[in-house]
Amino acid sequence: MISLQFSAESGFVVLLSLLVGWAVYRHSTKNHPGQQGQGDLAVPIGAVAASVLILSFLFGMGDGSGATDTTPPAPSTSVTTRE
């Protein structure tokens, strides 16, 4: 079984980005030059992607500070000579 762990900041970024995408979609349905009720779907997808990127950098999730190295350090070797 695969378990994914998300931080609260990541959930907030995704939620806020989805709200931005929903607002852009609602705006495009009201101002679309075609038939009433049709909206442009590509623009909200781009808005969600852009807001995820911007918010994740704003909250410091893109700087790599959360990345941890799980590899054990290599043993050091030393050579001593006796005279």
Backbone bond lengths (Angstrom), bond angles and torsions (degrees), N, CA, C in turn:
res aa  C-N    CA-C-N  psi(-1)  N-CA   C-N-CA  omega(-1)  CA-C   N-CA-C  phi
1 M - - - 1.444 - - 1.531 108.54 -
2 I 1.304 115.37 137.67 1.456 120.99 -179.15 1.529 108.45 -99.67
3 S 1.298 115.36 128.48 1.459 119.18 176.18 1.523 108.56 -118.60
4 L 1.311 115.30 129.78 1.453 121.46 178.94 1.521 108.44 -106.38
5 Q 1.305 115.48 137.22 1.452 120.02 179.41 1.524 108.60 -114.50
6 F 1.323 115.64 125.28 1.447 121.93 179.28 1.518 109.00 -117.07
7 S 1.308 115.90 143.52 1.455 119.13 175.28 1.527 108.84 -83.36
8 A 1.292 115.79 165.72 1.461 120.52 178.96 1.523 110.77 -65.55
9 E 1.319 117.04 -33.73 1.459 120.61 178.74 1.521 111.03 -64.66
10 S 1.329 116.93 -40.24 1.464 120.67 179.18 1.521 111.07 -64.60
11 G 1.300 116.94 -41.96 1.453 120.69 177.19 1.512 112.39 -63.83
12 F 1.323 116.50 -39.03 1.461 121.03 177.91 1.516 110.88 -65.05
13 V 1.325 117.18 -41.52 1.464 121.52 179.36 1.521 110.56 -63.62
14 V 1.322 117.49 -44.30 1.463 120.67 -179.94 1.529 110.21 -66.04
15 L 1.307 117.91 -43.86 1.463 121.55 179.91 1.526 111.16 -62.63
16 L 1.309 117.16 -46.66 1.454 120.83 -179.93 1.525 111.17 -65.34
17 S 1.320 117.42 -37.00 1.461 120.74 178.51 1.526 111.65 -67.89
18 L 1.327 117.00 -38.11 1.462 119.79 176.25 1.528 111.29 -65.93
19 L 1.322 117.00 -35.45 1.466 120.10 176.13 1.529 110.75 -65.92
20 V 1.323 117.16 -38.81 1.468 120.89 176.56 1.527 109.68 -63.31
21 G 1.323 117.51 -45.63 1.453 121.21 178.68 1.518 112.27 -61.54
22 W 1.337 117.38 -40.90 1.460 121.25 177.96 1.526 110.66 -63.60
23 A 1.333 117.24 -42.15 1.467 120.62 179.53 1.528 110.99 -65.35
24 V 1.311 117.71 -39.58 1.466 120.81 178.63 1.526 109.73 -66.92
25 Y 1.318 117.65 -40.41 1.462 120.55 178.60 1.527 111.24 -64.34
26 R 1.328 116.64 -44.91 1.467 119.72 178.58 1.523 111.01 -61.62
27 H 1.319 116.90 -37.76 1.458 120.71 178.29 1.528 110.53 -67.48
28 S 1.339 116.88 -37.89 1.466 119.41 -178.78 1.528 111.88 -72.38
29 T 1.346 118.16 -27.56 1.467 118.92 177.34 1.521 111.04 -72.32
30 K 1.316 117.00 -31.32 1.469 119.79 179.59 1.524 112.08 -78.66
31 N 1.333 117.45 -29.22 1.462 120.83 -173.76 1.523 113.06 -113.33
32 H 1.325 117.94 17.44 1.465 121.66 -179.52 1.533 108.41 -77.61
33 P 1.360 117.41 134.52 1.462 118.68 -178.34 1.531 113.99 -74.31
34 G 1.319 119.25 -11.75 1.459 122.29 -178.09 1.520 111.49 -82.36
35 Q 1.341 115.69 -150.35 1.454 120.42 178.75 1.520 110.59 -62.79
36 Q 1.311 114.10 149.95 1.461 118.99 178.25 1.532 109.57 -67.65
37 G 1.314 117.65 134.74 1.451 121.87 178.77 1.516 113.62 100.65
38 Q 1.338 117.54 -13.45 1.458 119.35 176.38 1.518 108.53 -96.32
39 G 1.302 114.83 136.65 1.449 119.59 178.76 1.512 110.51 -124.76
40 D 1.296 115.70 161.13 1.454 121.15 177.96 1.518 107.96 -82.92
41 L 1.327 117.39 122.91 1.464 121.27 -176.25 1.524 112.51 -90.09
42 A 1.331 117.93 -23.49 1.466 120.65 -176.92 1.527 111.88 -70.70
43 V 1.302 117.44 -36.63 1.466 120.66 -178.21 1.528 111.79 -66.39
44 P 1.339 120.54 -45.19 1.469 119.11 177.01 1.525 113.16 -63.86
45 I 1.337 117.51 -34.52 1.466 119.28 177.14 1.522 110.38 -63.69
46 G 1.315 116.30 -42.12 1.467 120.24 175.98 1.517 112.29 -65.20
47 A 1.329 116.60 -36.68 1.467 120.40 178.60 1.525 110.91 -66.77
48 V 1.337 116.96 -39.65 1.468 120.20 177.69 1.522 110.19 -64.82
49 A 1.330 117.38 -44.67 1.465 120.36 -179.91 1.526 111.26 -63.37
50 A 1.321 116.88 -42.50 1.464 120.26 179.52 1.526 111.50 -66.60
51 S 1.331 117.33 -40.46 1.462 118.85 -179.09 1.529 111.69 -71.37
52 V 1.334 118.23 -33.09 1.471 119.33 174.15 1.518 109.57 -62.44
53 L 1.325 116.63 -45.10 1.463 120.14 -179.53 1.522 111.55 -62.72
54 I 1.309 116.90 -48.63 1.465 120.80 -177.02 1.530 111.28 -66.31
55 L 1.333 117.17 -44.76 1.466 119.56 -178.46 1.527 112.22 -68.71
56 S 1.325 117.50 -34.49 1.461 118.10 179.57 1.525 110.98 -69.22
57 F 1.325 117.36 -35.58 1.465 118.42 174.15 1.524 111.19 -71.38
58 L 1.331 116.72 -34.89 1.462 120.72 179.15 1.524 111.49 -64.35
59 F 1.338 116.96 -40.32 1.452 121.02 178.88 1.519 113.45 -87.04
60 G 1.321 118.71 4.31 1.455 122.08 174.24 1.509 114.73 79.42
61 M 1.329 117.54 23.20 1.460 119.26 179.89 1.520 112.24 -89.06
62 G 1.302 119.14 -9.17 1.448 121.22 -177.65 1.514 114.42 -103.66
63 D 1.326 117.89 4.91 1.457 119.76 -176.47 1.522 113.19 -91.08
64 G 1.311 117.95 -3.65 1.458 121.14 178.09 1.518 113.98 80.63
65 S 1.312 117.77 7.72 1.464 119.97 -178.87 1.518 111.66 -70.13
66 G 1.329 117.14 -24.62 1.453 119.81 -179.59 1.518 113.09 -84.26
67 A 1.317 117.05 -9.99 1.463 120.24 -178.51 1.529 109.24 -74.71
68 T 1.301 115.09 132.61 1.460 120.04 178.18 1.512 108.89 -119.19
69 D 1.284 116.08 143.01 1.456 121.68 178.84 1.518 108.27 -91.95
70 T 1.325 116.70 118.16 1.455 120.34 -176.04 1.520 112.66 -97.38
71 T 1.323 117.95 1.84 1.464 119.32 179.59 1.514 109.05 -79.80
72 P 1.321 117.45 137.56 1.467 119.10 179.35 1.529 109.85 -71.64
73 P 1.303 116.84 149.46 1.464 118.94 179.39 1.531 110.40 -67.70
74 A 1.313 114.54 147.05 1.467 119.48 179.43 1.524 109.39 -72.00
75 P 1.314 116.89 141.33 1.466 118.24 179.08 1.528 110.39 -66.88
76 S 1.295 114.76 139.82 1.460 118.58 -179.89 1.535 108.91 -88.96
77 T 1.288 113.45 143.99 1.463 118.19 177.89 1.517 108.57 -115.21
78 S 1.285 115.12 143.01 1.456 120.26 177.74 1.533 108.18 -133.44
79 V 1.289 114.36 142.15 1.456 120.46 179.46 1.527 108.17 -109.75
80 T 1.323 115.21 125.54 1.458 118.82 177.11 1.523 107.70 -119.66
81 T 1.276 114.64 141.59 1.472 119.72 177.29 1.516 108.36 -120.36
82 R 1.309 116.04 143.43 1.459 121.16 177.89 1.519 108.56 -114.93
83 E 1.244 114.32 138.21 1.467 119.05 178.04 1.484 111.82 -112.20
